[in-house]
Amino acid sequence: MALLPIQRLLRSLYQVIVNNVLVAIAVSLTTAVILMAAQFGFSEHIFHLHALQPIYLLLAALLPAAAFTLYLVNRSHYVYLVDYACFKPNCNCRVPLASFKEYMTQCMPFLDDRSIHFLTRMIDRSGLGEETALPPSLHYIPPSFGFSQGHAEAELILFSTIDDLFSKTCINPSSIDLLVVNCSLFAPTPTYSDMIINRYKLCSDIRSVHLSGMGCSAGLISVGLAKNLLQITPHASYALVVSTESMSHINYQGRKREMHLPTVLFQMGGAAALLSNSRNKARFRLKHLLRMITSTSESAHRCVMLDEDGEGNLGMSLSKDLIAVYGEALRTSISAIAPLILPLSEKLRFLLSCISRKVLNGKVALYVPNFCVAIEHFCIHPGGPAVIDAVQDSLRLSDSHAEPSRMTLHRFGNTSSSSLWYELAYIEAKGRMHKCDRVLMIANSVQGTSATSLCGSVSNHPTVLMGHGPSASIGIQ
C-alpha cells in the first residue's frame, strides 16, 4: 500500500514525458523540414526563408508545435466500460405475485379494502413476473423495517456485486482511483462509499462520491460524473460506479394509495460497473452522455417526494402527473441527443420536414427520425409497461428493441438506477450483441432524463456470466 502514491506519481510523470516527447518530435520535424527547404532552394519559391533571421525560423517551428500542444491539452479523452456486474437475488428472496397479494392482506392491517383492491389491480398491471425479489427483512412476519435492515440490505447488494465484478475483471481493488456510488433514499453515515472503501481497503487518496435523491436516472448520472473525472486523471486510471436502491428502512403505514405504490413498483437489485480511460481490456466505449433537467417545472419538482401524510406517516409519494412528466423529459432529452447520434440523411429529412411544415402552415406531419439506423440496441428504463410503451411509440421501435426492457421488468422488476445494466445483460445473454454494435441507454426520473450512447466493443465474443450474487459480463466493440 505504501508504494501506491509512488506508482501514481510515476504514472503521471510518464504521461507528462509522453506529451513532451510528442511536442519535441513535432518541433524537430518542423525544423528539419524548414531547414531542408531552405538548403535545397525550395524556400525561394515558397516562403523565401533564405532571407529570414534565425529567430523567425525558430518561431516558424514553434508555432506548429504550440498548436500540437494545444490539441493534446484540449483533445477529447475517451472513456471505456471495462466490465459490469448485476446483483442476482437468492431464490429465498423471490416474491410470487400471489404471495405479494396475500402479504398485503395479512401483514398490512392498516390497509382498508379499497386500498387493497387498488394495489392488487396495480400488481396485475405492473408487468412483474414471478421471479422478482424483495429484501430478506420484508419476508419476516411481521415485516421488519428500520436503519439496521436498510444497512444489511446495502451490504448484501453492494459487496456481493462488487465481489463479482472484481472476480471477473481480475482488477486489484487498490487500483481503483475513483468511486461513485448512488442510492436515492438511504444515505447513512458512514456513507456507501465509505463502507466500500473500508471493506476493500481502497487506496487512501481515492476520490469518492455518494449521490442521493436523484431517482432512477442516478445510474447514468454517476457514469457521467465518473467520465468527467476520468478525463482529468492520468492514463490507465479506473473508476468504480455502483448503483442500487434500499427498501428496508421505510415502512409507510398510512392509507394514501399513492404512497403505497413504491412498495408495488420497486424491487431489489443493484449493479456495479468498472470504467477506465484506457482501452486495455475494455468492452465498450462511452460515446455520448447527456443529461436534461426538468426540476424547474413545479409539476416535475413535486412528482415524486419523500413526505409525510396527514397523520405523520413517512412514505414516498407518487403524483398522478408522473407519466406526463416522464414523457416531457423524454422528448427534451431525445431532441438534444438526436443530432449527436443520427446520420446526416435522417437530419436532412427532419430539416426538410420542418421547412415543409412551416411553409404549409402545419398541414404536413413532422417527420420522426428513425433511430434504428443509428442504434442497434435500446435500453429503456423499465418504469412500468406504460413508460416502455410511451418510449417505444415515440422512437418508433419494434417489439424486439423494447424486449430487453419488458423482460427486465418481468424478471427483476424496476430496480431503479441499476435497471439499465440488467437490460444490457439480457441483450448479451441472448447473443444479440455483435462487434461495433451501438447501445442507447435512456433513464428517466422526475428530476430529468439521462441518455448515454455506448459504442463498440473490444472483444469479438461477448459473454454473460450468471451466478450467485451479482451477475453479468458484457462484450462489445
Secondary structure as UniProt FT lines:
FT   TURN            2..3
FT   HELIX           4..39
FT   TURN            40..41
FT   HELIX           42..45
FT   TURN            46..47
FT   HELIX           49..51
FT   HELIX           54..74
FT   STRAND          79..88
FT   HELIX           91..93
FT   HELIX           97..107
FT   TURN            109..110
FT   HELIX           113..125
FT   HELIX           136..139
FT   HELIX           147..169
FT   HELIX           173..175
FT   STRAND          176..182
FT   HELIX           192..200
FT   TURN            204..205
FT   STRAND          207..211
FT   HELIX           215..217
FT   HELIX           218..230
FT   TURN            231..232
FT   TURN            235..236
FT   STRAND          238..244
FT   HELIX           257..259
FT   HELIX           261..265
FT   STRAND          270..276
FT   TURN            280..281
FT   STRAND          284..293
FT   TURN            295..296
FT   HELIX           298..301
FT   STRAND          304..308
FT   TURN            310..311
FT   STRAND          314..318
FT   TURN            320..321
FT   HELIX           322..341
FT   HELIX           344..359
FT   TURN            360..362
FT   HELIX           371..373
FT   STRAND          377..380
FT   HELIX           385..395
FT   HELIX           399..411
FT   HELIX           416..418
FT   HELIX           419..429
FT   TURN            430..431
FT   TURN            435..436
FT   STRAND          438..445
FT   TURN            446..447
FT   STRAND          448..455
FT   STRAND          469..471
//
